[in-house]
Amino acid sequence: MPLSKTTGMKKHLQNEEAKTKFKKLADEIRVCMFITNNSEDNHTRPMATIEVGDDSTLWFFTDVRSIKVEEVAEDNSVHLVYAHPGKESYMDVWGKAEVITDRQHVKDKWSPMVKAWFPNGVDDPNLSLLKVTPSDCYYWDSETGKMSAFMKIATAAVTGTDLNEGKEGTLNL
């Protein structure tokens, strides 16, 4: 008996529902692959999201002397890839980045955890923020853990029913 497989339910979210899902995924996953472009190629590096604003703005700490700051100045289009394989949650975000050097913003977003990367603390003159305003977002979310997913696969295999692996869709913020 062949196993029929569906990729999950498409659920395109709008407005507050989209913002809530976006914030939940970014907060849970926290670390993304932050991709910048320059005239020659893409550069990818892991970065920890420090805050998701009410308007879905993403915030990251960075060193103002870093290559990513130069690349954002050249081309502010960025691509962020969030992946939490343990929860089988993923989010693909395209947006525009800008460098924020305002000392009050830096102080407002500071947390003691950041000191691991910036040992000179909140007053480090090279400490700045990257603000990313999302334009396009897509998500995949099984909304179950690996054990539940395994049980669903086993049940579908035994019964020959369709496997519904979760939800996916656009987030129109």
PLY file of the C-alpha trace (Angstrom):
ply
format ascii 1.0
element vertex 173
property float x
property float y
property float z
element edge 172
property int vertex1
property int vertex2
end_header
0.00 0.00 0.00
1.71 3.25 -1.13
2.13 6.04 1.35
0.51 9.27 0.22
2.25 12.39 1.49
1.11 15.97 1.57
3.40 18.80 2.47
1.13 20.27 5.08
-1.55 22.87 5.16
-0.99 26.26 3.52
-1.94 28.98 5.93
-1.16 32.50 4.82
-1.34 34.86 7.78
-2.20 38.57 7.78
-1.80 41.54 10.13
-1.80 40.75 13.87
-1.96 36.98 13.36
1.09 37.21 11.07
2.95 39.45 13.53
2.22 37.08 16.41
3.48 34.05 14.45
6.55 35.98 13.24
7.47 37.08 16.77
6.90 33.58 18.17
9.18 31.95 15.61
11.93 34.60 15.79
11.91 34.52 19.62
11.92 30.70 19.81
14.57 30.13 17.17
16.58 33.24 18.11
19.67 32.59 15.93
19.45 33.08 12.18
21.82 32.89 9.26
22.18 36.56 8.34
22.99 36.96 4.63
24.27 40.17 3.08
25.11 40.92 -0.52
27.90 42.82 -2.13
28.92 43.27 -5.73
30.81 39.96 -5.80
28.86 37.43 -3.71
26.78 36.74 -0.61
28.19 36.54 2.91
26.47 34.41 5.53
27.00 34.40 9.27
25.00 33.33 12.33
23.53 36.17 14.37
21.37 36.22 17.48
18.16 38.22 17.36
18.10 40.42 20.43
14.59 41.77 20.02
11.52 41.57 17.82
9.66 44.88 17.86
5.90 45.26 17.93
6.16 46.32 14.28
8.10 43.07 13.49
11.41 44.92 13.25
14.34 42.61 14.06
17.30 43.90 16.09
20.88 42.59 16.25
24.06 43.86 17.92
27.14 44.25 15.72
30.53 45.89 15.61
30.39 49.05 13.51
33.74 47.99 11.95
32.43 44.64 10.68
32.22 43.65 7.02
28.44 43.27 7.30
28.13 46.97 8.15
30.07 47.82 4.98
27.90 45.45 2.96
24.66 46.91 4.37
25.91 50.38 3.42
26.52 49.13 -0.12
23.29 47.12 -0.45
20.82 47.09 2.44
18.87 44.05 1.16
19.32 41.15 3.58
18.06 37.59 3.81
17.60 35.87 7.18
17.10 32.13 7.55
15.80 30.85 10.89
15.81 27.10 11.56
14.87 25.14 14.67
15.15 21.47 13.61
14.28 20.23 17.11
10.86 21.82 16.80
10.76 21.58 13.02
10.11 25.32 12.74
11.64 27.44 10.00
11.29 31.00 8.74
12.69 32.73 5.66
12.83 36.54 5.94
13.79 39.13 3.31
14.15 42.74 4.34
16.10 45.97 4.50
18.81 46.58 7.09
20.13 49.78 8.55
22.93 50.45 11.00
21.92 52.31 14.17
24.72 53.95 16.14
22.54 56.03 18.47
23.95 55.43 21.98
20.52 55.56 23.66
19.17 52.83 21.35
22.23 50.70 22.09
21.76 51.19 25.84
18.02 50.46 25.65
18.63 47.11 23.95
21.70 46.10 26.00
21.68 42.86 27.97
24.49 41.34 30.06
24.62 38.37 27.64
25.97 40.68 24.93
29.09 41.26 27.01
30.40 37.88 25.78
30.85 39.48 22.33
31.48 43.02 23.51
33.64 42.76 26.65
33.95 46.55 26.92
30.23 46.69 27.65
27.45 48.99 26.59
29.80 51.97 26.32
32.00 50.29 23.70
32.20 52.95 20.93
32.17 50.20 18.26
28.93 48.65 19.51
26.03 49.34 17.17
22.73 47.83 16.14
21.42 46.35 12.93
17.74 47.03 12.43
16.01 44.80 9.87
12.60 45.74 8.53
11.04 42.62 6.96
9.39 42.83 3.56
8.72 39.18 2.67
8.40 36.24 5.05
7.60 32.57 4.65
7.31 30.01 7.43
7.11 26.26 7.95
5.96 25.03 11.34
5.08 21.48 12.29
3.75 22.73 15.64
4.77 19.37 17.13
7.97 17.89 18.44
9.98 15.13 16.81
8.28 12.36 18.80
4.81 13.53 17.74
5.99 13.83 14.14
7.41 10.29 14.28
4.08 8.98 15.60
2.19 10.75 12.80
4.53 9.24 10.19
4.15 5.76 11.70
0.35 6.09 11.84
0.18 7.30 8.23
2.42 4.45 7.09
0.31 1.79 8.86
-3.08 3.18 7.87
-2.15 4.40 4.39
-3.57 7.84 5.12
-2.17 11.23 4.14
0.51 12.72 6.30
-0.20 16.30 7.26
3.14 17.63 8.49
2.07 21.05 9.74
1.53 24.51 8.41
3.35 26.74 6.01
2.65 30.01 4.30
3.42 33.66 3.93
3.45 36.14 6.79
2.03 39.42 5.55
3.18 41.81 8.24
0 1
1 2
2 3
3 4
4 5
5 6
6 7
7 8
8 9
9 10
10 11
11 12
12 13
13 14
14 15
15 16
16 17
17 18
18 19
19 20
20 21
21 22
22 23
23 24
24 25
25 26
26 27
27 28
28 29
29 30
30 31
31 32
32 33
33 34
34 35
35 36
36 37
37 38
38 39
39 40
40 41
41 42
42 43
43 44
44 45
45 46
46 47
47 48
48 49
49 50
50 51
51 52
52 53
53 54
54 55
55 56
56 57
57 58
58 59
59 60
60 61
61 62
62 63
63 64
64 65
65 66
66 67
67 68
68 69
69 70
70 71
71 72
72 73
73 74
74 75
75 76
76 77
77 78
78 79
79 80
80 81
81 82
82 83
83 84
84 85
85 86
86 87
87 88
88 89
89 90
90 91
91 92
92 93
93 94
94 95
95 96
96 97
97 98
98 99
99 100
100 101
101 102
102 103
103 104
104 105
105 106
106 107
107 108
108 109
109 110
110 111
111 112
112 113
113 114
114 115
115 116
116 117
117 118
118 119
119 120
120 121
121 122
122 123
123 124
124 125
125 126
126 127
127 128
128 129
129 130
130 131
131 132
132 133
133 134
134 135
135 136
136 137
137 138
138 139
139 140
140 141
141 142
142 143
143 144
144 145
145 146
146 147
147 148
148 149
149 150
150 151
151 152
152 153
153 154
154 155
155 156
156 157
157 158
158 159
159 160
160 161
161 162
162 163
163 164
164 165
165 166
166 167
167 168
168 169
169 170
170 171
171 172
